[in-house]
Every structure is written in structure tokens, then in C-alpha cells.
Amino acid sequence: MDHQKITEQRKKIFENLEAWGEQAIFASRWLLAPIYLGLAASLVVLLFIFMKELFHLFTHMTHSNEIDVILGLLALVDMALTGSLLIIVIFSGYENFVSKIDHSGHSDWPDWMGTIDFTALKLKLLSSIVAISAIQLLKEFMSLKTITEGDERKLYWLVVIHLVFVSSSVLLALSDWISGMSHTEHAKSNGGGSDETETNAKPVSAPITAGKPVVKPKH
């Protein structure tokens, strides 16, 4: 009897330790909150660089040629895409890994916020990275006046890196599509089996002739 009580006490202690450990692991997600706050604060730095580039573009517009204006605009677009990428990471990462945001008091809350899961977050991140890489490649290409051997090597590696990003995004989208199709087919096969069972389980009704009962002939 004493041995059974000791065993139950040990079991209860282990269950309490397991519950405390699970609570500690679950609470550790809040360690990510300062990281997302730091990413939000980094938008101030990006805004400062954006305004600096915009001021430079306006002050030199009188003696700038077409290439210089396009390069300046590409730099602004590049920073805008980087800021959008940060917003996607901050909101989606916080809601997926930390806590849900109560947006009931915000009438202008975007529809996509709170609806992006981890798979969609990866695709959007890679899409943004591909767009940023393409703009960087276009900037380097348009800034070239005379192509040297070093410039050729630099453009070569920029193209290679951009193609790696494009291939990674395509492969990730393809793998997610294949995974979604397999889950859909599995669900259909389970649903089809149950429907077929229900169909076979239904009793066959006797034929009705014009609403009158069938009278057997007398022999």
C-alpha cells in the first residue's frame, strides 16, 4: 500500500514538472516580442535613408540625366519593398508565433493581416526577396558605363544569386502546391469512401405504379 502511494506521488510530481515545463516553453514565445519591436524600430532608420535619397534626387534633378533619375527611383522602390518586407515579417511573425493582435478597434485594418500562415509567409518573403534582387540587378546594370572584367564578374554573380532566389521560390511554391493537392486527394478519397458506404447501406425501395399498390394475380 505504501509502495502504491509512493508511486502515485512520484507520478503526480512528474506531471507537475511536465506542466511547468510546458508552460515555460509556451511562455518563451514572448522572447520574440522584443525582436519584432526592434524590427519595427528599424523602419525609422529605413525612413531616414529614404528621405535622404529623396532629398538628393530633388536637389540634383536639374542637372541629372535619365539614367540618374531612374537609378534614384529604383533606389526608392528598393527601400519601399524592403519596408513592406519588414511589415510582413513583423505582423505575420508576431501573430503566428507570439500572440494574436486585437484589431477590433482599427477600422482600416488590412485584410491580409492575421490571415497569412507560415507557408504563405515563406512565399511572400521569397517573392519580396526576388523583387529586391531584381531591382538591385537592374540598378547595377544601368549604372554601368564601360564594362570591365570586374564588372562582368560582378554582374555574373548577381545574375546567379537572382536565379537562385527565383528557383528557390518556384520550388517552394511547387512543393506547397503538391502538398496541398495530396491533402485534397486524401480528403476526397476518405469522403468518397464514406459516401459509397452510405449509398450501399440504403435500402432499395419497391416500385410504385401510378401511386396504386401492386396486386398479385390469383392462381
C-alpha positions as CSV (number, residue, x, y, z in Angstrom):
1,M,0.0,0.0,0.0
2,D,2.9,2.3,0.9
3,H,4.6,1.5,-2.4
4,Q,1.5,2.4,-4.3
5,K,1.2,5.7,-2.6
6,I,4.9,6.5,-3.3
7,T,4.3,5.6,-7.0
8,E,1.3,7.9,-7.2
9,Q,3.2,10.7,-5.5
10,R,6.1,10.3,-8.0
11,K,3.7,10.3,-10.9
12,K,2.0,13.4,-9.6
13,I,5.4,15.2,-9.2
14,F,6.4,14.2,-12.8
15,E,3.0,15.5,-14.1
16,N,3.5,18.8,-12.3
17,L,7.1,19.1,-13.6
18,E,5.8,18.4,-17.1
19,A,3.0,21.0,-16.8
20,W,5.5,23.6,-15.6
21,G,7.9,22.8,-18.4
22,E,5.2,23.1,-21.0
23,Q,4.1,26.5,-19.5
24,A,7.7,27.7,-19.6
25,I,8.1,26.6,-23.2
26,F,4.9,28.2,-24.2
27,A,5.8,31.5,-22.4
28,S,9.2,31.5,-24.1
29,R,7.4,32.8,-27.3
30,W,7.4,36.2,-25.7
31,L,11.1,36.4,-26.1
32,L,10.4,37.1,-29.8
33,A,8.4,40.2,-29.0
34,P,11.5,42.4,-28.4
35,I,12.9,41.2,-31.7
36,Y,9.8,42.3,-33.6
37,L,9.9,45.6,-31.7
38,G,13.4,46.0,-32.9
39,L,12.4,45.3,-36.5
40,A,9.6,47.9,-36.1
41,A,12.2,50.4,-34.8
42,S,14.5,49.7,-37.8
43,L,11.8,51.2,-40.0
44,V,12.8,54.6,-38.6
45,V,16.3,54.0,-40.0
46,L,14.9,53.0,-43.3
47,L,12.7,56.1,-43.4
48,F,15.7,58.3,-42.7
49,I,17.7,56.7,-45.6
50,F,14.6,57.0,-47.9
51,M,14.2,60.7,-47.1
52,K,17.9,61.3,-47.6
53,E,17.8,59.6,-51.0
54,L,14.6,61.5,-51.9
55,F,16.2,64.9,-50.9
56,H,19.2,64.0,-53.0
57,L,17.0,63.2,-56.0
58,F,15.1,66.5,-55.8
59,T,18.2,68.7,-55.3
60,H,20.0,67.2,-58.3
61,M,17.1,66.9,-60.6
62,T,18.1,70.0,-62.7
63,H,21.4,68.5,-63.8
64,S,20.5,64.8,-63.7
65,N,20.1,62.7,-66.8
66,E,17.6,60.0,-67.4
67,I,19.8,57.2,-66.1
68,D,20.5,59.1,-62.8
69,V,16.8,59.7,-62.3
70,I,15.9,56.0,-63.0
71,L,18.6,54.8,-60.6
72,G,17.3,57.2,-57.9
73,L,13.8,55.9,-58.4
74,L,14.9,52.3,-58.3
75,A,16.7,53.0,-55.0
76,L,13.5,54.4,-53.6
77,V,11.4,51.4,-54.8
78,D,14.1,49.1,-53.3
79,M,13.7,50.7,-49.9
80,A,9.9,50.7,-50.2
81,L,9.9,46.9,-50.9
82,T,12.3,46.4,-48.0
83,G,9.9,48.3,-45.7
84,S,7.0,46.2,-46.9
85,L,9.0,43.1,-46.3
86,L,9.7,44.2,-42.8
87,I,5.9,44.9,-42.2
88,I,5.0,41.4,-43.5
89,V,7.6,39.8,-41.2
90,I,6.6,41.8,-38.1
91,F,2.8,41.3,-38.3
92,S,2.7,37.8,-39.7
93,G,5.6,36.6,-37.4
94,Y,4.1,38.1,-34.3
95,E,0.6,36.7,-35.0
96,N,1.9,33.3,-36.0
97,F,4.5,32.8,-33.2
98,V,3.7,35.2,-30.3
99,S,0.1,36.3,-29.9
100,K,-3.0,37.4,-31.8
101,I,-3.4,41.2,-32.3
102,D,-6.8,42.6,-31.3
103,H,-7.7,44.8,-34.3
104,S,-11.4,45.3,-33.5
105,G,-10.8,49.0,-32.8
106,H,-9.0,49.6,-36.1
107,S,-11.4,50.2,-39.0
108,D,-8.6,50.5,-41.6
109,W,-7.0,47.1,-40.6
110,P,-5.7,45.5,-43.8
111,D,-7.4,42.2,-44.8
112,W,-4.2,40.2,-45.3
113,M,-3.0,40.8,-41.7
114,G,-3.9,37.9,-39.5
115,T,-4.7,35.6,-42.4
116,I,-1.1,34.7,-43.5
117,D,0.0,31.4,-42.2
118,F,3.6,30.2,-42.1
119,T,3.5,28.7,-45.6
120,A,2.1,31.9,-47.1
121,L,4.7,33.9,-45.1
122,K,7.5,32.0,-46.7
123,L,6.2,32.5,-50.2
124,K,5.7,36.3,-49.6
125,L,9.2,36.6,-48.1
126,L,10.8,34.9,-51.1
127,S,8.7,36.9,-53.5
128,S,9.8,40.1,-51.9
129,I,13.4,39.0,-51.9
130,V,13.2,38.1,-55.6
131,A,11.8,41.6,-56.3
132,I,14.5,43.3,-54.3
133,S,17.2,41.2,-56.0
134,A,15.8,42.1,-59.4
135,I,15.9,45.8,-58.6
136,Q,19.5,45.5,-57.4
137,L,20.4,43.7,-60.5
138,L,18.7,46.3,-62.7
139,K,20.4,49.2,-60.8
140,E,23.9,47.6,-61.3
141,F,23.2,47.0,-65.0
142,M,22.0,50.5,-65.6
143,S,24.9,52.1,-63.7
144,L,27.5,50.6,-65.9
145,K,29.0,52.9,-68.5
146,T,32.0,50.9,-69.5
147,I,32.0,47.1,-68.8
148,T,35.3,45.8,-67.4
149,E,36.3,42.3,-66.5
150,G,35.5,43.0,-62.8
151,D,32.0,44.4,-63.8
152,E,31.3,41.3,-65.8
153,R,32.2,39.0,-62.9
154,K,30.1,41.1,-60.6
155,L,27.1,41.0,-62.9
156,Y,27.6,37.3,-63.4
157,W,27.3,36.6,-59.7
158,L,24.4,39.0,-59.3
159,V,22.5,37.0,-62.0
160,V,23.4,33.7,-60.4
161,I,22.2,34.9,-57.0
162,H,19.0,36.2,-58.5
163,L,18.3,32.9,-60.3
164,V,18.9,31.0,-57.1
165,F,16.3,33.2,-55.4
166,V,13.9,32.6,-58.3
167,S,14.5,28.9,-58.4
168,S,14.0,28.6,-54.6
169,S,10.7,30.5,-54.7
170,V,9.4,28.4,-57.6
171,L,10.4,25.1,-55.9
172,L,8.9,26.2,-52.6
173,A,5.6,27.2,-54.3
174,L,5.6,23.9,-56.3
175,S,6.2,21.8,-53.1
176,D,3.4,23.6,-51.3
177,W,1.1,23.0,-54.3
178,I,1.9,19.3,-54.4
179,S,1.4,19.0,-50.6
180,G,-2.0,20.8,-50.9
181,M,-3.0,18.5,-53.8
182,S,-2.1,15.4,-51.9
183,H,-4.1,16.6,-48.8
184,T,-7.1,17.4,-51.1
185,E,-7.0,14.0,-52.8
186,H,-6.7,12.2,-49.4
187,A,-9.7,14.1,-48.1
188,K,-11.7,13.3,-51.3
189,S,-10.8,9.6,-51.1
190,N,-12.0,9.5,-47.4
191,G,-15.1,11.4,-48.3
192,G,-15.8,9.3,-51.4
193,G,-15.5,6.0,-49.4
194,S,-18.0,7.2,-46.8
195,D,-20.5,8.3,-49.5
196,E,-20.2,5.0,-51.2
197,T,-20.8,3.1,-47.9
198,E,-23.8,5.3,-47.2
199,T,-25.1,4.6,-50.8
200,N,-24.7,0.8,-50.4
201,A,-26.3,1.0,-47.0
202,K,-29.5,2.5,-48.3
203,P,-32.4,0.0,-48.7
204,V,-33.9,-0.5,-52.2
205,S,-37.5,0.7,-52.3
206,A,-40.2,-1.2,-54.1
207,P,-41.5,0.2,-57.3
208,I,-44.7,2.2,-57.2
209,T,-47.1,2.2,-60.2
210,A,-49.1,5.4,-60.5
211,G,-49.5,5.7,-56.8
212,K,-51.5,2.3,-56.6
213,P,-50.5,-0.8,-54.7
214,V,-49.3,-3.7,-56.7
215,V,-51.9,-6.5,-56.7
216,K,-50.7,-10.1,-57.1
217,P,-52.7,-12.2,-59.6
218,K,-54.7,-15.1,-58.2
219,H,-54.0,-18.6,-59.5
